[in-house]
Amino acid sequence: MRQPPNYETERTAGHTARRLLRSEGYEVALVAGPSPYDLIAWKDRAGFLFVMIRSSRSKASLSRYRAELEWLTGLVREGRIPGDLELWIRSQSEWLRYRIMVGGAVQVGGGSSWS
């Protein structure tokens, strides 16, 4: 019998990220349709967190997602996101988390094997 691949698809990675955020006390909504983000999360009155989810079969790095990063930083620069914006990359059972800022991205979490 063939073993399942050791990666998640974009769709299942989004559900895993939603479970992770809920375990941290966030309320989470999955976004359907064309959007710059896949999840919207909020906790108490701390504001909104918008998350774009990507997944990779191989070891991922931020440089692989240059086009997405340029687009997301443009949204932040223009003030079009009413909260924090993050890019989460699921790669080989690990999550890399980047906060998107006007000048680029800063890693805020990673190397975690959340499932």
Disulfide bonds with the S-S distance in Angstrom:
none
